[in-house]
Amino acid sequence: LGLAGRKAGRLSPRDLGQMRDSLAAARAVAEGLAPAVAADPAHPLADDLAKLAAGPELGPLLEAALVETPPARIGDAPAIRAGFDGELDGERRLRDDTRQVIAALQTELASRYGVASLKVRHHSQLGYVLEAPAAAVEALRAFPELILRQGLASAARFTHPELSDLDRRIAEAHERAAAREALVLDHLLAAVMREEAALAECAAALARLDALQSAATLAESGRWCAPELSEDAAFSIIAGRHPVVEAALPAGTRFIANDADLSPERRLMLLTGPNMAGKSTFLRQNALVIILAQAGLPVPAEQARIGLVDRLFSRVGAADDLAAGRSTFMVEMIETASILNQAGPRSFVIIDEIGRGTGTQDGLAIAQAVLEALHGSIRCRSIFATHFHDLVQLGAALPRLRPCTMRVKSWRGSVVFLHEVIEG
């Protein structure tokens, strides 16, 4: 629930429904967590458990008041459950059950005046009237609240203050029901706002527990591991995977895991291979492993040892900025210059096919210059993907550079991408 938005007067019944469901979820989580915390007073989640108890009276109030699925806006559909507010129920009955209301009033008036055949009718000009047989007219004249409005051969029609009020209330019932429902919703909103601070703490506790539970679920699968973080410049990933690409694969398709070793003596990987071989995915998956590891989360690999990274830089993909007068090549150069100016020895850099936006010889020269800067000046862990296979020859001049390629093979006249990273 956006409490700031609610302060501005923007009330949504659906927001209150989400608040109700969130408080119910918090209670369920608290019940599951309570035994573990009770057994260990110093449990690290003890503070979160205490914060889950926010609004002990608010949750039941919202559950009693709101329908199962509240509408997005007031008036789209009923938001308040029948039986919660008597006045609202009365307005709804008047609005929705006019016949039953009239029949009840007719029975009550017939009993009051002792005329069993007394009927309530609706007249196009007079509105709701009492219609009595001619034999009862004289007896009814004795009641001052009854005003004879029309005489017929066999009957007479009287107006009555209660009927006039009923006519007016039926005409206004829709507006009155909507106004009353809005008033009840304002009451619920005020109850929520009184618990604003506690609800914010409860939401933060739920968010932490949700993140921890998600991490535990990943770790429990056995295909994610707890990474080892160190103060050195290590980087060793065994059977790393790209979690998003893996999750998007069709059922029965296995993601090809790959190792990555960027230890100090081989901190610069030069990765070649054809399009569609998996170079970009390999670059991204190693960057994701670093982000997950330093966030304290399990990583998609069999084993991971990572020296702490101070900054992560990525030059992947191609895009222009025509509004600013920048071509694809210009954007690529600006981003590359930014990396070279900001990266340091503890940084991690991934660069994908730099120099492709210009001529072959110029592109090759640019790629070589960037490689040499990463190797000799910045000296950070990097994966550099390229189509310029001539760069492999730099291995003799750059001792920390290790050329690798994406494995492919020819099968019956077709190229098969194996998506495996091998040295060479």
C-alpha positions in Angstrom: 0.0 0.0 0.0 1.5 3.4 -1.0 1.0 5.3 2.3 2.3 8.5 0.8 -0.3 8.3 -2.0 -3.0 7.6 0.6 -2.0 10.7 2.5 -2.7 12.7 -0.7 -6.3 11.4 -0.6 -6.1 8.8 -3.3 -8.0 5.9 -1.9 -8.2 2.6 -3.7 -10.3 -0.3 -2.2 -7.8 -2.7 -3.9 -5.0 -1.1 -2.0 -6.8 -1.8 1.3 -7.4 -5.4 0.1 -3.7 -5.8 -0.6 -3.0 -4.5 2.9 -5.4 -7.0 4.3 -3.7 -9.9 2.4 -0.3 -8.6 3.4 -1.1 -8.6 7.1 -2.6 -12.1 6.8 0.7 -13.2 5.1 2.7 -11.6 7.9 0.7 -13.5 10.5 1.2 -16.7 8.7 5.0 -16.1 8.4 5.1 -15.1 12.1 3.4 -18.4 13.1 6.0 -20.4 11.1 8.9 -18.4 12.4 7.9 -18.3 16.1 9.0 -21.8 17.2 12.6 -21.2 15.9 12.9 -17.8 17.5 11.4 -19.2 20.8 14.0 -21.9 20.9 16.8 -19.3 20.4 16.3 -15.8 21.9 19.4 -14.6 20.0 17.9 -15.8 16.7 19.0 -13.3 13.9 15.4 -13.0 12.8 13.9 -12.2 16.2 13.6 -8.5 15.4 11.8 -9.3 12.1 9.4 -11.5 14.0 8.5 -8.7 16.4 7.9 -6.4 13.4 5.5 -8.8 11.8 3.0 -8.2 14.6 2.1 -4.8 13.2 -1.6 -3.7 13.4 -2.9 -6.7 15.5 -6.4 -5.2 15.3 -6.1 -3.8 11.8 -5.9 -7.1 10.0 -9.2 -8.5 11.5 -10.9 -5.2 10.8 -10.0 -5.2 7.1 -11.0 -8.9 6.8 -14.4 -8.2 8.4 -14.9 -5.0 6.3 -13.7 -5.8 2.7 -15.1 -8.1 0.1 -12.9 -10.9 -1.2 -11.7 -9.0 -4.3 -12.2 -5.2 -3.8 -12.5 -3.1 -7.0 -9.7 -0.8 -8.2 -12.0 2.2 -7.8 -14.8 3.2 -5.6 -18.1 2.6 -7.4 -16.9 0.0 -9.8 -18.3 -2.8 -7.6 -19.1 -3.2 -3.9 -16.0 -2.9 -1.7 -17.5 -3.4 1.8 -18.8 -6.7 2.8 -22.5 -7.1 3.7 -23.1 -7.1 7.4 -20.2 -4.9 8.3 -22.0 -1.6 8.4 -25.8 -1.5 9.1 -26.5 1.8 7.5 -24.7 0.8 4.3 -26.7 -2.4 4.3 -29.9 -0.4 4.6 -29.0 1.8 1.7 -28.1 -1.1 -0.4 -31.4 -2.9 0.4 -33.3 0.2 -0.5 -31.3 0.5 -3.7 -31.4 -3.2 -4.7 -34.5 -4.6 -3.0 -37.1 -1.9 -3.5 -40.0 -4.4 -3.8 -39.1 -6.0 -0.5 -38.8 -2.7 1.2 -42.2 -1.5 -0.2 -43.9 -4.8 0.8 -42.6 -4.5 4.3 -43.8 -0.9 4.7 -47.2 -1.9 3.2 -47.7 -4.6 5.8 -46.6 -2.3 8.6 -49.1 0.5 7.5 -52.0 -1.9 6.9 -51.5 -3.2 10.4 -51.2 0.3 11.8 -54.4 1.6 10.3 -56.4 -1.6 10.5 -57.1 -1.9 6.8 -55.9 -5.3 5.5 -56.5 -4.4 1.8 -54.3 -1.2 2.0 -51.8 -1.2 -0.9 -48.8 0.9 -1.7 -48.8 2.0 -5.3 -46.6 4.2 -7.5 -48.2 7.0 -9.4 -46.4 8.8 -12.2 -47.3 12.2 -10.8 -47.9 11.6 -7.1 -45.1 9.2 -6.5 -45.7 6.4 -3.9 -49.3 6.5 -2.4 -51.5 4.4 -0.2 -54.5 3.0 -2.1 -57.5 2.1 0.1 -60.9 0.7 -0.8 -63.8 3.2 -0.8 -65.3 1.6 2.3 -62.2 2.5 4.3 -61.8 6.1 3.2 -63.8 7.7 5.9 -62.0 5.8 8.6 -58.6 6.8 7.2 -59.5 10.5 7.0 -59.3 10.5 10.8 -55.6 10.2 10.6 -54.0 13.7 10.1 -50.8 12.3 8.5 -52.9 10.8 5.6 -53.8 13.3 2.9 -56.4 12.4 0.4 -54.9 13.2 -3.1 -57.2 11.3 -5.5 -60.7 9.7 -5.2 -61.8 7.0 -7.5 -65.1 5.1 -7.9 -63.9 2.1 -5.9 -60.9 3.4 -4.1 -59.0 6.5 -2.9 -55.3 7.4 -2.8 -53.6 9.0 0.1 -50.1 10.4 0.5 -48.1 9.7 3.7 -44.9 11.2 5.1 -43.2 7.9 5.3 -44.1 7.2 1.6 -42.8 10.6 0.6 -39.6 9.9 2.5 -39.4 6.4 0.9 -39.8 7.9 -2.6 -37.0 10.4 -1.9 -34.8 7.8 -0.4 -35.2 5.3 -3.2 -34.3 8.1 -5.7 -31.2 8.9 -3.6 -30.3 5.4 -2.5 -27.6 4.9 -5.1 -25.8 8.1 -4.2 -26.3 7.5 -0.5 -25.0 4.0 -0.7 -21.9 5.2 -2.6 -21.3 8.0 -0.1 -21.7 5.7 2.9 -19.3 3.2 1.4 -16.8 6.0 0.8 -17.2 7.0 4.4 -16.6 3.5 5.6 -13.5 3.2 3.4 -12.2 6.5 4.8 -12.6 5.0 8.3 -10.6 2.0 7.2 -7.9 4.3 5.7 -7.7 6.3 8.9 -7.1 3.0 10.8 -4.4 2.1 8.3 -2.7 5.5 8.7 -2.7 5.2 12.5 -0.4 2.2 12.0 1.8 3.7 9.3 5.1 3.4 11.1 4.5 -0.1 12.3 3.3 -1.2 8.8 6.4 0.3 7.2 8.5 -1.8 9.5 6.4 -4.9 8.8 6.8 -4.4 5.1 10.6 -4.1 5.5 10.7 -7.3 7.6 8.6 -9.2 5.0 10.9 -8.0 2.2 14.0 -9.2 4.1 12.3 -12.6 4.9 11.2 -12.9 1.3 14.7 -12.3 0.0 16.1 -14.8 2.5 13.5 -17.4 1.7 14.1 -17.0 -2.0 17.8 -17.4 -1.5 17.2 -20.5 0.6 15.0 -22.0 -2.0 17.7 -21.5 -4.7 20.3 -23.0 -2.4 18.1 -25.9 -1.6 17.8 -26.9 -5.2 21.5 -28.1 -5.1 22.3 -26.3 -8.3 23.2 -23.0 -6.7 26.1 -22.6 -4.3 27.3 -20.2 -1.6 30.2 -18.3 -3.1 33.5 -17.7 -1.3 34.5 -14.1 -1.2 38.0 -13.0 -0.6 40.2 -9.8 -0.3 42.5 -10.9 -3.2 42.0 -10.8 -6.9 40.7 -14.3 -7.3 37.9 -15.2 -9.8 37.1 -18.9 -10.3 33.7 -20.1 -11.4 33.0 -23.8 -11.8 30.1 -24.7 -14.0 28.5 -21.2 -14.0 25.2 -20.5 -15.6 23.0 -17.6 -16.7 19.9 -17.9 -14.4 17.6 -15.9 -16.6 18.5 -17.6 -19.8 18.3 -21.0 -18.1 14.9 -20.3 -16.7 13.6 -19.3 -20.2 14.7 -22.5 -21.9 12.0 -24.9 -23.1 11.3 -27.8 -20.9 13.8 -30.6 -21.3 16.5 -28.3 -22.7 19.7 -28.2 -20.6 21.7 -25.0 -20.2 25.4 -25.6 -21.0 27.4 -24.5 -17.9 30.9 -23.0 -18.3 33.9 -22.4 -16.1 35.6 -19.0 -15.9 39.1 -18.6 -14.5 40.4 -15.0 -14.2 43.0 -15.5 -11.6 45.8 -12.9 -11.5 48.1 -14.7 -13.9 45.2 -14.9 -16.5 43.0 -12.0 -15.5 42.2 -11.0 -19.1 40.1 -13.4 -21.2 39.9 -12.8 -25.0 36.8 -14.6 -26.2 36.2 -15.3 -29.9 33.6 -17.2 -31.7 30.8 -16.8 -34.3 27.5 -15.1 -33.7 24.9 -17.1 -31.8 27.7 -19.2 -30.1 26.9 -17.7 -26.7 29.6 -15.1 -26.1 27.3 -12.4 -24.8 25.5 -14.8 -22.5 28.9 -15.9 -21.0 29.9 -12.3 -20.4 26.6 -11.5 -18.7 26.4 -14.6 -16.6 29.8 -13.9 -15.0 28.8 -10.3 -14.2 25.6 -11.6 -12.7 27.5 -14.0 -10.5 29.5 -11.1 -9.1 26.4 -9.1 -8.3 24.6 -12.0 -6.7 27.7 -13.0 -4.7 28.4 -9.5 -3.3 24.7 -9.2 -2.5 25.1 -12.1 -0.1 23.0 -14.5 -2.3 23.8 -17.9 -3.7 25.1 -18.1 -7.3 24.2 -20.3 -10.2 27.3 -22.5 -10.2 28.8 -25.6 -8.7 31.6 -23.5 -7.0 32.6 -19.9 -7.0 35.5 -18.0 -5.4 35.5 -14.3 -6.1 37.9 -11.5 -4.9 35.8 -8.5 -4.0 35.0 -6.2 -6.9 34.7 -2.5 -6.3 33.0 -1.6 -9.6 31.5 -3.5 -12.5 31.6 -2.1 -16.0 29.7 -3.4 -19.1 30.0 -2.5 -22.7 27.5 -4.9 -24.3 25.0 -4.3 -27.1 24.6 -1.6 -29.7 22.5 1.5 -29.5 22.5 5.0 -30.9 21.3 8.3 -29.5 20.1 10.2 -32.5 18.5 13.0 -30.5 21.9 13.9 -29.1 23.6 13.4 -32.5 25.4 10.3 -31.5 25.8 7.3 -33.8 26.1 3.7 -32.6 29.9 4.0 -33.0 30.0 7.3 -31.0 28.0 5.8 -28.2 30.3 2.8 -28.1 33.4 5.0 -27.9 32.0 7.3 -25.2 31.1 4.3 -23.0 34.4 2.6 -23.6 36.3 5.8 -22.7 34.2 6.0 -19.5 35.3 2.5 -18.6 38.9 3.1 -19.2 38.8 6.3 -17.2 37.0 4.9 -14.2 38.0 1.2 -13.9 40.7 0.2 -11.4 42.6 -3.0 -10.4 39.7 -4.2 -8.3 37.1 -3.6 -11.0 35.5 -6.2 -13.3 34.9 -5.3 -17.0 33.0 -7.1 -19.7 33.3 -5.8 -23.3 31.4 -7.3 -26.3 32.7 -6.8 -29.8 34.1 -3.3 -29.6 35.0 -1.6 -32.9 32.4 -3.2 -35.0 30.8 0.1 -35.8 33.7 1.3 -38.0 36.0 -0.1 -40.7 37.8 -3.4 -40.1 41.3 -1.9 -39.6 40.1 0.9 -37.5 38.0 -1.4 -35.4 40.9 -3.8 -34.9 43.2 -0.9 -33.8 40.6 0.3 -31.3 40.1 -3.2 -29.9 43.8 -3.7 -29.6 44.3 -0.4 -27.8 41.5 -1.2 -25.3 43.0 -4.7 -24.7 46.4 -3.2 -24.0 44.9 -0.6 -21.6 43.0 -3.3 -19.7 46.1 -5.5 -19.5 48.9 -2.9 -18.8 47.3 0.2 -17.3 44.1 -0.9 -15.5 45.1 -4.5 -14.7 41.6 -5.6 -13.8 39.7 -8.8 -14.4 38.1 -8.6 -17.8 36.3 -10.7 -20.4 36.7 -9.2 -23.9 34.6 -10.8 -26.6 35.5 -10.0 -30.2 35.3 -11.1 -33.9 38.8 -9.8 -34.5 40.7 -13.1 -34.4 44.0 -11.3 -35.1 43.9 -10.2 -31.5 44.8 -13.7 -30.4 48.4 -12.9 -31.6 48.7 -10.4 -28.7 49.1 -13.4 -26.3 52.9 -13.2 -26.7 53.0 -9.5 -25.8 50.4 -9.6 -23.1 51.3 -12.4 -20.6 48.0 -12.1 -18.6 45.9 -12.5 -21.7 44.3 -15.9 -22.2 42.6 -16.6 -25.6 39.4 -18.6 -25.4 36.7 -19.5 -28.0 33.2 -20.8 -28.2 33.2 -24.4 -29.4 31.4 -25.3 -32.6 31.4 -28.2 -34.9 30.2 -29.2 -38.3 27.6 -31.8 -38.6 26.2 -33.0 -42.0 26.9 -29.7 -43.6 25.5 -27.6 -40.8 27.2 -25.6 -38.0 26.3 -26.8 -34.5 26.8 -24.4 -31.6 27.9 -26.3 -28.5 27.9 -23.2 -26.3 31.1 -24.4 -24.6 34.0 -22.1 -23.7 37.4 -23.7 -24.4 40.9 -22.3 -24.5 42.4 -21.5 -27.8 
